[in-house]
Structure formats: structure tokens, C-alpha cells
Amino acid sequence: MATVTAIKVNTRFLSRIASIGLTPGCRIKVLRNDRHQPILLYGRDSMIAVNRR
């Protein structure tokens, strides 16, 4: 488990992840971190795939 401390992204992406509850202070778990695929995160009863680019 980890805690989100800051989010440094463009406004559009920030709005999308904030709407599902992934904000600073949120506890998250990395479910998958394969080299060539998006990172799969779980936090506040939501899963989100984050592209590496």
C-alpha cells in the first residue's frame, strides 16, 4: 500500500482521477506493474489503469 502525496498532471487527467476519488491522501495499491503495459492501481473502491507516457 502507498499514499498519494501529490499529483502533477494536466488539468484534464487530474479532473478524471479526482472524480473517482484518487486524490492526495488516498491510499492506493499497485495491482500490476508490467514493463510494457499500463500500471493498474486500486484505491477507494476503484481500479484505474495509468499509461506510462
PyMOL Python script that loads the backbone (N, CA, C, O; Angstrom):
from pymol import cmd

cmd.read_pdbstr("""\
ATOM      1  N   MET A   1       0.845  -1.182   0.000  1.00  0.00           N
ATOM      2  CA  MET A   1       0.000   0.000   0.000  1.00  0.00           C
ATOM      3  C   MET A   1       0.884   1.237   0.000  1.00  0.00           C
ATOM      4  O   MET A   1       2.002   1.230   0.517  1.00  0.00           O
ATOM      5  N   ALA A   2       0.357   2.289  -0.589  1.00  0.00           N
ATOM      6  CA  ALA A   2       1.056   3.571  -0.652  1.00  0.00           C
ATOM      7  C   ALA A   2       0.021   4.680  -0.487  1.00  0.00           C
ATOM      8  O   ALA A   2      -1.182   4.447  -0.599  1.00  0.00           O
ATOM      9  N   THR A   3       0.506   5.875  -0.222  1.00  0.00           N
ATOM     10  CA  THR A   3      -0.366   7.036  -0.099  1.00  0.00           C
ATOM     11  C   THR A   3       0.000   8.042  -1.169  1.00  0.00           C
ATOM     12  O   THR A   3       1.175   8.361  -1.355  1.00  0.00           O
ATOM     13  N   VAL A   4      -1.004   8.544  -1.874  1.00  0.00           N
ATOM     14  CA  VAL A   4      -0.784   9.580  -2.885  1.00  0.00           C
ATOM     15  C   VAL A   4      -0.412  10.865  -2.149  1.00  0.00           C
ATOM     16  O   VAL A   4      -1.164  11.334  -1.295  1.00  0.00           O
ATOM     17  N   THR A   5       0.749  11.433  -2.480  1.00  0.00           N
ATOM     18  CA  THR A   5       1.171  12.673  -1.826  1.00  0.00           C
ATOM     19  C   THR A   5       0.974  13.889  -2.711  1.00  0.00           C
ATOM     20  O   THR A   5       0.714  14.982  -2.208  1.00  0.00           O
ATOM     21  N   ALA A   6       1.093  13.718  -4.020  1.00  0.00           N
ATOM     22  CA  ALA A   6       0.899  14.827  -4.959  1.00  0.00           C
ATOM     23  C   ALA A   6       0.559  14.250  -6.324  1.00  0.00           C
ATOM     24  O   ALA A   6       0.919  13.117  -6.645  1.00  0.00           O
ATOM     25  N   ILE A   7      -0.138  15.045  -7.117  1.00  0.00           N
ATOM     26  CA  ILE A   7      -0.482  14.638  -8.477  1.00  0.00           C
ATOM     27  C   ILE A   7      -0.074  15.772  -9.400  1.00  0.00           C
ATOM     28  O   ILE A   7      -0.622  16.871  -9.331  1.00  0.00           O
ATOM     29  N   LYS A   8       0.899  15.494 -10.269  1.00  0.00           N
ATOM     30  CA  LYS A   8       1.418  16.515 -11.182  1.00  0.00           C
ATOM     31  C   LYS A   8       1.122  16.095 -12.615  1.00  0.00           C
ATOM     32  O   LYS A   8       1.951  15.471 -13.278  1.00  0.00           O
ATOM     33  N   VAL A   9      -0.064  16.445 -13.078  1.00  0.00           N
ATOM     34  CA  VAL A   9      -0.518  16.093 -14.423  1.00  0.00           C
ATOM     35  C   VAL A   9      -1.306  17.255 -15.002  1.00  0.00           C
ATOM     36  O   VAL A   9      -1.529  18.265 -14.335  1.00  0.00           O
ATOM     37  N   ASN A  10      -1.730  17.096 -16.264  1.00  0.00           N
ATOM     38  CA  ASN A  10      -2.538  18.156 -16.863  1.00  0.00           C
ATOM     39  C   ASN A  10      -3.932  18.182 -16.239  1.00  0.00           C
ATOM     40  O   ASN A  10      -4.360  17.209 -15.618  1.00  0.00           O
ATOM     41  N   THR A  11      -4.628  19.292 -16.407  1.00  0.00           N
ATOM     42  CA  THR A  11      -5.922  19.516 -15.770  1.00  0.00           C
ATOM     43  C   THR A  11      -6.965  18.475 -16.162  1.00  0.00           C
ATOM     44  O   THR A  11      -7.755  18.047 -15.320  1.00  0.00           O
ATOM     45  N   ARG A  12      -6.978  18.068 -17.409  1.00  0.00           N
ATOM     46  CA  ARG A  12      -7.967  17.094 -17.872  1.00  0.00           C
ATOM     47  C   ARG A  12      -7.819  15.761 -17.140  1.00  0.00           C
ATOM     48  O   ARG A  12      -8.807  15.196 -16.674  1.00  0.00           O
ATOM     49  N   PHE A  13      -6.589  15.261 -17.038  1.00  0.00           N
ATOM     50  CA  PHE A  13      -6.360  13.992 -16.347  1.00  0.00           C
ATOM     51  C   PHE A  13      -6.651  14.133 -14.858  1.00  0.00           C
ATOM     52  O   PHE A  13      -7.237  13.231 -14.260  1.00  0.00           O
ATOM     53  N   LEU A  14      -6.255  15.238 -14.256  1.00  0.00           N
ATOM     54  CA  LEU A  14      -6.499  15.462 -12.829  1.00  0.00           C
ATOM     55  C   LEU A  14      -7.994  15.430 -12.527  1.00  0.00           C
ATOM     56  O   LEU A  14      -8.414  14.848 -11.527  1.00  0.00           O
ATOM     57  N   SER A  15      -8.781  16.042 -13.371  1.00  0.00           N
ATOM     58  CA  SER A  15     -10.232  16.047 -13.192  1.00  0.00           C
ATOM     59  C   SER A  15     -10.797  14.631 -13.242  1.00  0.00           C
ATOM     60  O   SER A  15     -11.674  14.280 -12.453  1.00  0.00           O
ATOM     61  N   ARG A  16     -10.297  13.827 -14.162  1.00  0.00           N
ATOM     62  CA  ARG A  16     -10.799  12.450 -14.307  1.00  0.00           C
ATOM     63  C   ARG A  16     -10.464  11.588 -13.095  1.00  0.00           C
ATOM     64  O   ARG A  16     -11.329  10.864 -12.602  1.00  0.00           O
ATOM     65  N   ILE A  17      -9.228  11.652 -12.606  1.00  0.00           N
ATOM     66  CA  ILE A  17      -8.880  10.786 -11.474  1.00  0.00           C
ATOM     67  C   ILE A  17      -9.469  11.305 -10.163  1.00  0.00           C
ATOM     68  O   ILE A  17      -9.778  10.515  -9.272  1.00  0.00           O
ATOM     69  N   ALA A  18      -9.626  12.616 -10.037  1.00  0.00           N
ATOM     70  CA  ALA A  18     -10.262  13.170  -8.841  1.00  0.00           C
ATOM     71  C   ALA A  18     -11.727  12.751  -8.769  1.00  0.00           C
ATOM     72  O   ALA A  18     -12.258  12.545  -7.677  1.00  0.00           O
ATOM     73  N   SER A  19     -12.381  12.623  -9.914  1.00  0.00           N
ATOM     74  CA  SER A  19     -13.797  12.243  -9.936  1.00  0.00           C
ATOM     75  C   SER A  19     -14.030  10.821  -9.429  1.00  0.00           C
ATOM     76  O   SER A  19     -15.134  10.500  -8.990  1.00  0.00           O
ATOM     77  N   ILE A  20     -13.011   9.966  -9.483  1.00  0.00           N
ATOM     78  CA  ILE A  20     -13.166   8.615  -8.933  1.00  0.00           C
ATOM     79  C   ILE A  20     -12.519   8.483  -7.555  1.00  0.00           C
ATOM     80  O   ILE A  20     -12.451   7.388  -6.998  1.00  0.00           O
ATOM     81  N   GLY A  21     -12.044   9.602  -7.011  1.00  0.00           N
ATOM     82  CA  GLY A  21     -11.561   9.596  -5.637  1.00  0.00           C
ATOM     83  C   GLY A  21     -10.070   9.447  -5.442  1.00  0.00           C
ATOM     84  O   GLY A  21      -9.615   9.357  -4.301  1.00  0.00           O
ATOM     85  N   LEU A  22      -9.289   9.416  -6.508  1.00  0.00           N
ATOM     86  CA  LEU A  22      -7.838   9.317  -6.344  1.00  0.00           C
ATOM     87  C   LEU A  22      -7.269  10.723  -6.197  1.00  0.00           C
ATOM     88  O   LEU A  22      -6.976  11.398  -7.184  1.00  0.00           O
ATOM     89  N   THR A  23      -7.121  11.143  -4.963  1.00  0.00           N
ATOM     90  CA  THR A  23      -6.656  12.483  -4.625  1.00  0.00           C
ATOM     91  C   THR A  23      -5.511  12.377  -3.618  1.00  0.00           C
ATOM     92  O   THR A  23      -5.304  11.307  -3.046  1.00  0.00           O
ATOM     93  N   PRO A  24      -4.764  13.457  -3.388  1.00  0.00           N
ATOM     94  CA  PRO A  24      -3.716  13.405  -2.366  1.00  0.00           C
ATOM     95  C   PRO A  24      -4.289  12.948  -1.017  1.00  0.00           C
ATOM     96  O   PRO A  24      -5.335  13.422  -0.573  1.00  0.00           O
ATOM     97  N   GLY A  25      -3.585  12.029  -0.391  1.00  0.00           N
ATOM     98  CA  GLY A  25      -4.030  11.446   0.869  1.00  0.00           C
ATOM     99  C   GLY A  25      -4.708  10.097   0.700  1.00  0.00           C
ATOM    100  O   GLY A  25      -4.906   9.377   1.680  1.00  0.00           O
ATOM    101  N   CYS A  26      -5.063   9.747  -0.514  1.00  0.00           N
ATOM    102  CA  CYS A  26      -5.727   8.475  -0.812  1.00  0.00           C
ATOM    103  C   CYS A  26      -4.726   7.325  -0.700  1.00  0.00           C
ATOM    104  O   CYS A  26      -3.588   7.436  -1.157  1.00  0.00           O
ATOM    105  N   ARG A  27      -5.155   6.230  -0.096  1.00  0.00           N
ATOM    106  CA  ARG A  27      -4.336   5.021  -0.030  1.00  0.00           C
ATOM    107  C   ARG A  27      -4.582   4.216  -1.299  1.00  0.00           C
ATOM    108  O   ARG A  27      -5.730   3.976  -1.673  1.00  0.00           O
ATOM    109  N   ILE A  28      -3.498   3.797  -1.965  1.00  0.00           N
ATOM    110  CA  ILE A  28      -3.619   3.019  -3.197  1.00  0.00           C
ATOM    111  C   ILE A  28      -2.763   1.764  -3.111  1.00  0.00           C
ATOM    112  O   ILE A  28      -1.835   1.670  -2.307  1.00  0.00           O
ATOM    113  N   LYS A  29      -3.099   0.812  -3.955  1.00  0.00           N
ATOM    114  CA  LYS A  29      -2.325  -0.424  -4.066  1.00  0.00           C
ATOM    115  C   LYS A  29      -2.025  -0.643  -5.538  1.00  0.00           C
ATOM    116  O   LYS A  29      -2.910  -0.494  -6.380  1.00  0.00           O
ATOM    117  N   VAL A  30      -0.791  -0.994  -5.856  1.00  0.00           N
ATOM    118  CA  VAL A  30      -0.416  -1.320  -7.233  1.00  0.00           C
ATOM    119  C   VAL A  30      -0.781  -2.781  -7.470  1.00  0.00           C
ATOM    120  O   VAL A  30      -0.237  -3.679  -6.828  1.00  0.00           O
ATOM    121  N   LEU A  31      -1.704  -3.009  -8.395  1.00  0.00           N
ATOM    122  CA  LEU A  31      -2.141  -4.370  -8.704  1.00  0.00           C
ATOM    123  C   LEU A  31      -1.297  -5.016  -9.790  1.00  0.00           C
ATOM    124  O   LEU A  31      -1.069  -6.225  -9.769  1.00  0.00           O
ATOM    125  N   ARG A  32      -0.829  -4.201 -10.748  1.00  0.00           N
ATOM    126  CA  ARG A  32       0.009  -4.731 -11.831  1.00  0.00           C
ATOM    127  C   ARG A  32       0.972  -3.650 -12.285  1.00  0.00           C
ATOM    128  O   ARG A  32       0.587  -2.495 -12.468  1.00  0.00           O
ATOM    129  N   ASN A  33       2.225  -4.032 -12.465  1.00  0.00           N
ATOM    130  CA  ASN A  33       3.257  -3.098 -12.900  1.00  0.00           C
ATOM    131  C   ASN A  33       4.192  -3.805 -13.884  1.00  0.00           C
ATOM    132  O   ASN A  33       5.390  -3.941 -13.637  1.00  0.00           O
ATOM    133  N   ASP A  34       3.618  -4.251 -15.002  1.00  0.00           N
ATOM    134  CA  ASP A  34       4.414  -4.883 -16.053  1.00  0.00           C
ATOM    135  C   ASP A  34       5.092  -3.808 -16.885  1.00  0.00           C
ATOM    136  O   ASP A  34       4.568  -2.700 -17.009  1.00  0.00           O
ATOM    137  N   ARG A  35       6.228  -4.113 -17.445  1.00  0.00           N
ATOM    138  CA  ARG A  35       7.024  -3.115 -18.173  1.00  0.00           C
ATOM    139  C   ARG A  35       6.331  -2.502 -19.378  1.00  0.00           C
ATOM    140  O   ARG A  35       6.460  -1.300 -19.609  1.00  0.00           O
ATOM    141  N   HIS A  36       5.606  -3.286 -20.144  1.00  0.00           N
ATOM    142  CA  HIS A  36       5.066  -2.807 -21.415  1.00  0.00           C
ATOM    143  C   HIS A  36       3.561  -2.567 -21.381  1.00  0.00           C
ATOM    144  O   HIS A  36       2.934  -2.432 -22.432  1.00  0.00           O
ATOM    145  N   GLN A  37       2.986  -2.514 -20.211  1.00  0.00           N
ATOM    146  CA  GLN A  37       1.545  -2.312 -20.080  1.00  0.00           C
ATOM    147  C   GLN A  37       1.285  -1.184 -19.091  1.00  0.00           C
ATOM    148  O   GLN A  37       2.171  -0.824 -18.316  1.00  0.00           O
ATOM    149  N   PRO A  38       0.075  -0.621 -19.109  1.00  0.00           N
ATOM    150  CA  PRO A  38      -0.250   0.422 -18.128  1.00  0.00           C
ATOM    151  C   PRO A  38      -0.160  -0.117 -16.700  1.00  0.00           C
ATOM    152  O   PRO A  38      -0.328  -1.314 -16.468  1.00  0.00           O
ATOM    153  N   ILE A  39       0.103   0.768 -15.759  1.00  0.00           N
ATOM    154  CA  ILE A  39       0.126   0.407 -14.341  1.00  0.00           C
ATOM    155  C   ILE A  39      -1.320   0.334 -13.867  1.00  0.00           C
ATOM    156  O   ILE A  39      -2.101   1.247 -14.133  1.00  0.00           O
ATOM    157  N   LEU A  40      -1.685  -0.732 -13.175  1.00  0.00           N
ATOM    158  CA  LEU A  40      -3.039  -0.903 -12.670  1.00  0.00           C
ATOM    159  C   LEU A  40      -3.045  -0.597 -11.179  1.00  0.00           C
ATOM    160  O   LEU A  40      -2.355  -1.256 -10.401  1.00  0.00           O
ATOM    161  N   LEU A  41      -3.829   0.408 -10.783  1.00  0.00           N
ATOM    162  CA  LEU A  41      -3.907   0.853  -9.396  1.00  0.00           C
ATOM    163  C   LEU A  41      -5.292   0.584  -8.826  1.00  0.00           C
ATOM    164  O   LEU A  41      -6.279   0.543  -9.560  1.00  0.00           O
ATOM    165  N   TYR A  42      -5.357   0.399  -7.502  1.00  0.00           N
ATOM    166  CA  TYR A  42      -6.629   0.232  -6.811  1.00  0.00           C
ATOM    167  C   TYR A  42      -6.650   1.180  -5.626  1.00  0.00           C
ATOM    168  O   TYR A  42      -5.721   1.195  -4.817  1.00  0.00           O
ATOM    169  N   GLY A  43      -7.701   1.964  -5.525  1.00  0.00           N
ATOM    170  CA  GLY A  43      -7.850   2.868  -4.394  1.00  0.00           C
ATOM    171  C   GLY A  43      -9.276   3.362  -4.291  1.00  0.00           C
ATOM    172  O   GLY A  43      -9.909   3.653  -5.306  1.00  0.00           O
ATOM    173  N   ARG A  44      -9.788   3.459  -3.075  1.00  0.00           N
ATOM    174  CA  ARG A  44     -11.160   3.932  -2.817  1.00  0.00           C
ATOM    175  C   ARG A  44     -12.191   3.208  -3.675  1.00  0.00           C
ATOM    176  O   ARG A  44     -13.043   3.831  -4.309  1.00  0.00           O
ATOM    177  N   ASP A  45     -12.098   1.892  -3.682  1.00  0.00           N
ATOM    178  CA  ASP A  45     -13.047   1.031  -4.400  1.00  0.00           C
ATOM    179  C   ASP A  45     -13.079   1.257  -5.907  1.00  0.00           C
ATOM    180  O   ASP A  45     -14.098   1.003  -6.548  1.00  0.00           O
ATOM    181  N   SER A  46     -11.986   1.726  -6.471  1.00  0.00           N
ATOM    182  CA  SER A  46     -11.896   1.928  -7.921  1.00  0.00           C
ATOM    183  C   SER A  46     -10.573   1.388  -8.434  1.00  0.00           C
ATOM    184  O   SER A  46      -9.557   1.439  -7.741  1.00  0.00           O
ATOM    185  N   MET A  47     -10.595   0.866  -9.664  1.00  0.00           N
ATOM    186  CA  MET A  47      -9.366   0.477 -10.338  1.00  0.00           C
ATOM    187  C   MET A  47      -9.127   1.454 -11.473  1.00  0.00           C
ATOM    188  O   MET A  47     -10.060   1.863 -12.164  1.00  0.00           O
ATOM    189  N   ILE A  48      -7.866   1.822 -11.658  1.00  0.00           N
ATOM    190  CA  ILE A  48      -7.522   2.735 -12.741  1.00  0.00           C
ATOM    191  C   ILE A  48      -6.244   2.244 -13.395  1.00  0.00           C
ATOM    192  O   ILE A  48      -5.293   1.860 -12.714  1.00  0.00           O
ATOM    193  N   ALA A  49      -6.229   2.260 -14.721  1.00  0.00           N
ATOM    194  CA  ALA A  49      -5.037   1.908 -15.489  1.00  0.00           C
ATOM    195  C   ALA A  49      -4.376   3.209 -15.924  1.00  0.00           C
ATOM    196  O   ALA A  49      -5.011   4.049 -16.561  1.00  0.00           O
ATOM    197  N   VAL A  50      -3.106   3.375 -15.582  1.00  0.00           N
ATOM    198  CA  VAL A  50      -2.369   4.600 -15.892  1.00  0.00           C
ATOM    199  C   VAL A  50      -1.306   4.282 -16.933  1.00  0.00           C
ATOM    200  O   VAL A  50      -0.427   3.450 -16.710  1.00  0.00           O
ATOM    201  N   ASN A  51      -1.401   4.959 -18.076  1.00  0.00           N
ATOM    202  CA  ASN A  51      -0.425   4.770 -19.143  1.00  0.00           C
ATOM    203  C   ASN A  51       0.929   5.322 -18.702  1.00  0.00           C
ATOM    204  O   ASN A  51       0.980   6.280 -17.931  1.00  0.00           O
ATOM    205  N   ARG A  52       1.992   4.748 -19.164  1.00  0.00           N
ATOM    206  CA  ARG A  52       3.335   5.169 -18.756  1.00  0.00           C
ATOM    207  C   ARG A  52       3.827   6.419 -19.468  1.00  0.00           C
ATOM    208  O   ARG A  52       4.824   6.998 -19.036  1.00  0.00           O
ATOM    209  N   ARG A  53       3.181   6.860 -20.531  1.00  0.00           N
ATOM    210  CA  ARG A  53       3.641   8.042 -21.265  1.00  0.00           C
ATOM    211  C   ARG A  53       3.199   9.309 -20.618  1.00  0.00           C
ATOM    212  O   ARG A  53       3.504  10.394 -21.113  1.00  0.00           O
TER     213      ARG A  53
END
""", "prot")
cmd.dss("prot")
cmd.show_as("cartoon", "prot")
cmd.util.cbc("prot")
cmd.orient("prot")
